[in-house]
Amino acid sequence: MATTPSPPRSEEGLEPAPPWGIGLALTALAYFLMVQVMFGVLLFLGYAVLAAPGQSLEAALRQAAASPRFMGLANSLTFLFILLTLLAGLRLWVRQPLPQALRLVPPARIPWWAAPLLALGLGVALDALALATGRPVIPENLAPLFRGRDPLGWAAMGISTVLVGPPTEEVLFRGLLYPAMAVRVGPMLAVYLVSLSFALLHLLTYGGTADPWFWIAQAFLVGLALTGLRARTRSLWPPILMHMTLNLYATAEAIFLLNFRG
C-alpha cells in the first residue's frame, strides 16, 4: 500500500530566506556610508555658516565637532533619515509584510528580558578589558562630547546613541545583511563576517583615537554578541534591545565618570 511521503523537515536553526539577496544588502550598506558622508558635509558647513559666522572654516568645524548638542542632533537626523528611507525603499522592494521580512517577530529560545541583561554584562566585561589593558574606559575622542554639565547636550547625544542609532544599525546589519549572508555562507560564518563589517564601520567613530584597533576589536566583540543573538533568537528585536541598552550604559557611564566622580 502506497504511503504519502512526509515533507522534509528543515534543519534546526534555519529560518526562511529573506526576499532580497546579498547585493541589495551591500547596496544598503554603501547607501548608509554615502548618506553619512553627505549629511556630515552639509551639516558641518551649515553650522559654520549659521552658528559660527566670521570664524575660519577650520575653527568652525572644530567647534562643531566638540559640541554635544550639534553632534547629537546631526547624528540623530542622519540616522533617522537613513532608517526612514531604507524602510521606504524596502516597502517598494519586498512584497511580504516588512516586519516579517526583517524578522521583527517574537524571539525564539531566549526571553525578551534577557537582552538588556546580556548588554549590561557585556558592558561591564568591556570596561574590565579596557582597565586590564591600561586603556581608558571612554574613548578619548568621545570624552569631550560628554564632559561638562550640559543636560541639553546629554539629551542630544542620548537620542543619537540610544534611540536612533541602534535601530538603524540593527536594521542594516542584522536585519538586511545577516540573513542574506547566512543563505550564502551559512549562519556561523555569516555571524563572523557581519560582525567584522560592523566593527570596520566603527572606524568612522574610533579612527581619531590613539589606539583605534583596540576599539575596533571591542566593536567586533559587540558585533559577535548582537549577531549571535540575532541568529539564536531568529528575531531582530533582541539585538535592537541589547544594542540600545549597551549604548545607554555607555552614555550614562561617560556622563557619570566625566562629571560626577569625585
N, C-alpha and C positions, 0 to 999 in steps of 0.2 A: 504494500500500500504506500503510495507516494505521500511524502510529507512536504509541507511548505517550508523552505529554508528560512530560518530566522535572520533578520537583518544583522549585519556585522556590528559589533559594539565598538564604540570609539575608545581609543586608548585613554587611560587615566591622565588627567591633566590637560587634555586638549580642549580647545574651545572653538566655536565657529570662526572660520577665516573672515577677516574684515572685507568689506566691499570696496577696498582700494588696495593698490599694490605698493611696493616699496618706493616706486618712482614718485607717487603722489606724496608719500610721507617725507621723502627727501626734498621735494619741491616746497613743502610746507616749512621745513627747517631752513631752507635758503630764504624763503619769504620772511621768516622770523628774523633772521640776521639782517636782511636788507632793510626792513622797516625800522629795526633798532638803530641802524646807522643813519638812515634818512631822518627819522624823528629826532635823533640826537643832534644832528647838524642844525636842523630847523629850530629846535627849542633853545639850543645854546645861542644861536645867532639872535633869536627873538629876545632872549634875556639880555644880551649885550646891547641891543638897540633900545629896549624899553626900560630895563631896570638899572643899567649901568651906562647911561649916555655920558659922553665926554671922556670915558676911560679908554685905554688902549684895548684892542681886541683880546690880547693875551691876558691882561689883568681881569677883564670882564669874564673870560672863560674860567680862570682860576677861582674867581669869586663865586661863580655859578656852581662849579664842581664842589665847593666847600659848603654850599647852602643846603641843609637838610630839607627845607621847605621846597626849594626848586627841584632838587634831585628826587625827592619823594613824589612830587606832583608830576614831573617829567616822566619818571619810570611808570607811574600808575597810568598815565594817559597812553604811553606807548604800549604797555602790556594789554590794557583794555582794548585798544584799537586792534591789536593783533588777535586777541581772543575772539572779539565780535566778528571780525572779517573772516577768520578761519572757520568759525561756526556757520557763518552765512554761506561761504563757499562750499562747505561740506553738505549743507542742506540742498544745494543745487546738484551736487555730485551723487549723493547717497540716496537711494530710493527707499530704503527701510528706515524706520524711526531712528533718529540720530542718537538718542540716549542708549538704545540697544546696540547700535553700531560701535559707539565709543565705550561700551561696557560700563555705562553709568547705571549699574544694576546692583542689587544687594549682594554683598560679598559672600563667597563660599569659604568654609573651613575656619575662618578667623572672624570673631565678632567685631562690630564697629568700634567698640571702646578700646580695643587692643592697639589700634593705630596710634592714637595720641600717647599711650604709654610707651610704645616702641620708640616714638620720636623723642620723648624725654630721656629714655635710657641711652639712645644714640647720642643725644646732645651732651650728656654727662661723659660718655665714653670719648667723644671727640675732644672735649675740654681736657680730659685726663691725658690724652695722647699729646696735645699741644704742650701742656705743662711738663710732661715727662721728657719731651724732646727740647725743652728750653725755648719754646716759641710762645708768642703772645696768644691769648685766647681769642682776641678780637683782631682781625687783620688791620694792619696799620693804615691802609688807605681808606678803610671804612670808619675808623675811630672818630675822625673829625665830624662825621655826619651825626654822631650820637653824643658828642661831647658838648656840654652847655645845656643849661636848663631851659629848653625851648619846647614847651608842650605842643605847639603847632608843628614844629619840625619833627618831633617824635611821632605825632599823629600822621603826618605826610609819609614818613618813612615806614611806619607800621602798615598803612594802607597798601603801599607798594610791595613790601616784603612779605606780608602775611595774607592780605585779602585778594590781591590782584595777580601778583607774580606766580605763586604756586599753582593755581588752577590753570593758568596759561601754559606754564612749562609742562604740567602733567598731561594736558590735552595733547600737546605736541609730542612729547617723548613716550609717555606710557599709553596715551590714547591712540595716537596715529602710528608712531614709529615702531613700538614694540610688537604689536600684533602682526604688522606687515612683515617685520623681520623674522618673527617666530615661524611664520609659514615657510620662509625661505631656508633658514638655517637651524630651526628647532628652538624650543623655548630656552634651553640652558645657554647656548651661545648667544642668543638674542639678548638675554639679560646682561651679559658682559659687554656686548657691542653697544647697546643703548646706554649703559652706564658710562662707557668710555666717551660716547658722544656728548652726554650730559656734562661730564667733567670738563672736556675740552671747551665746551661752550663757556664755561666759567672763567676762561682766560680773559674774557671781557671784563669780569669783575675783579679778578685777582692778579691780572697782568702787571699792575703797578706796585705790587708788594715786593719786599726784599727777597722773599722765598716763594715765588708763585707756585712752584711744583708741589710744595707741601700742601697748599690749599687746594690745588687741583686733585691731589691724592685724596684729600678729605672729601671733595666733591664726588670723586669716584666711589668712595665708600657709601656716601649718601645715596648715590645713584643705584648702587647694588641693593641697598635696603629698599628703596622705593620700587625699583623694577622687580625685585624678587617678591615683594608684597603684591604687586600687580599680577605677577604670574601665579602666585599661590592662591590668591582670592578670586581671580578671574573677574575682577571689578576695578574700576578706576577710582571709586570713592575712597578706599583705604589709603592709597598713596597720596591723594589730594589732602586728606585729613592729616596724614603723617607729615607731609611737606609743610602745611600751614602751621602745625604745632611746633615743628622743629624751628621754623623761622620766627615764630612767636617767642620761643625760648631764647633764641639767639638775640633777638631785638631787645627783649626785656633784660637779658643779661648785660648787653652792651650799655644800655641806659643806666643800669644799677652800678656796674663796675666803674664807669667813667664819670659818674656824677654823684653817687651817694655812698660809695665805700669810703670809710674813714682813712 
